[in-house]
Amino acid sequence: MTSAGLELQKAVLTLLKADPSLKSLINTRVYDRVPAQAEFPYVTLGASTTYDWSTASERGSEHIFTLNVWDRASGRKSVMQIMHAIDRLLTGTQLTLTGHRLINLIPQSSLARPEDNRDGYLGVLRYRAVTEEQP
C-alpha cells in the first residue's frame, strides 16, 4: 500500500504544475526542495502532518499541510495573486490518489508577511485533507 501523504503530495504538485493560470504567475516553479539559484517567485511544500482518521470499517488519514509562496521584496501583490490562484485550484478539487480516495480538501488558513531576513515576502496556505485507503 502506498502512503496517503505521499500520494496527496504528488497529486497536489501535479495539479499546481499543470495549471495554465498558475503557470503564468510562477511558470512550473513548484518545489519540494528549492534548487540553488531558484528564480522568484516560487512555491514550496511546507510542513505536513498526518493523523490516523480510521473508522471501525475504513482505514483513513487526516492530513494538515502547508504550501509556501515566496517572492522578493515588494512581492506582496504577487504573493497574494499566487495564493489566490492556488486556493482556487485546490478548493473543491477532486484529486486522484493511487491506493487512496480523497474524501475532502479544505482550506484552513492563509498568512502573508514580509520576510526581512530573506529580503522577500512569504505567503502560507494551510489545508486539511481526509483520505481513505482503497481496497
ZAKENU-883147 format. One record per residue (C-alpha): residue in three letters; x, z, y. Coordinates in steps of 0.05 Angstrom, whole numbers, padded with zeros to 5 digits, always signed. Layout:
ALAXZY...
END
This chain:
MET+00000+00000+00000THR+00026-00017+00069SER+00030+00033+00126ALA-00032+00031+00170GLY+00010+00049+00231LEU+00059-00008+00219GLU+00002-00057+00206LEU-00032-00035+00271GLN+00033-00043+00310LYS+00045-00113+00281ALA-00026-00135+00298VAL-00021-00108+00370LEU+00046-00142+00381THR+00020-00208+00354LEU-00042-00205+00398LEU-00002-00189+00461LYS+00050-00243+00450ALA-00002-00297+00436ASP-00050-00286+00495PRO-00043-00341+00548SER-00064-00297+00607LEU-00015-00242+00589LYS+00038-00295+00574SER+00032-00319+00646LEU+00050-00249+00670ILE+00105-00229+00622ASN+00120-00291+00580THR+00130-00262+00510ARG+00169-00202+00533VAL+00136-00150+00488TYR+00188-00107+00453ASP+00193-00053+00401ARG+00266-00046+00423VAL+00287-00074+00490PRO+00345-00124+00486ALA+00405-00116+00532GLN+00394-00153+00598ALA+00319-00160+00587GLU+00284-00195+00644PHE+00229-00157+00681PRO+00170-00148+00676TYR+00161-00130+00602VAL+00120-00087+00555THR+00148-00037+00504LEU+00117+00001+00447GLY+00116+00074+00466ALA+00102+00137+00426SER+00056+00134+00367THR+00027+00190+00325THR-00014+00184+00262TYR-00062+00236+00234ASP-00100+00240+00169TRP-00172+00218+00180SER-00194+00215+00108THR-00265+00230+00085ALA-00290+00251+00017SER-00295+00178-00004GLU-00246+00139+00040ARG-00173+00147+00059GLY-00163+00137+00133SER-00117+00149+00192GLU-00124+00164+00266HIS-00070+00132+00309ILE-00052+00151+00380PHE-00004+00101+00411THR+00021+00080+00479LEU+00044+00015+00510ASN+00092+00018+00568VAL+00094-00034+00623TRP+00159-00039+00663ASP+00176-00075+00727ARG+00227-00068+00783ALA+00218-00033+00849SER+00155-00054+00887GLY+00125-00073+00820ARG+00061-00032+00828LYS+00016-00093+00835SER+00050-00128+00777VAL+00046-00067+00731MET-00028-00058+00747GLN-00044-00131+00733ILE-00007-00128+00666MET-00042-00063+00647HIS-00110-00094+00663ALA-00094-00156+00621ILE-00072-00113+00562ASP-00133-00069+00567ARG-00179-00129+00569LEU-00146-00156+00506LEU-00147-00091+00466THR-00214-00062+00486GLY-00266-00082+00435THR-00220-00128+00396GLN-00223-00132+00320LEU-00151-00135+00295THR-00135-00157+00224LEU-00092-00108+00186THR-00063-00122+00117GLY-00089-00069+00068HIS-00129-00033+00121ARG-00192-00042+00163LEU-00194-00025+00237ILE-00255+00020+00250ASN-00245+00025+00325LEU-00194+00018+00380ILE-00210+00056+00444PRO-00171+00064+00509GLN-00158+00138+00525SER-00119+00138+00590SER-00074+00099+00636LEU-00019+00120+00683ALA+00022+00082+00735ARG+00081+00113+00771PRO+00147+00098+00805GLU+00209+00110+00762ASP+00260+00129+00814ASN+00317+00140+00765ARG+00306+00069+00738ASP+00293+00033+00804GLY+00227+00010+00778TYR+00155+00021+00763LEU+00123+00045+00698GLY+00052+00037+00671VAL+00030+00074+00609LEU-00032+00055+00569ARG-00055+00104+00515TYR-00101+00083+00458ARG-00135+00115+00398ALA-00149+00075+00335VAL-00180+00094+00269THR-00165+00056+00205GLU-00188+00058+00133GLU-00150+00035+00072GLN-00177-00026+00037PRO-00181-00022-00039
END
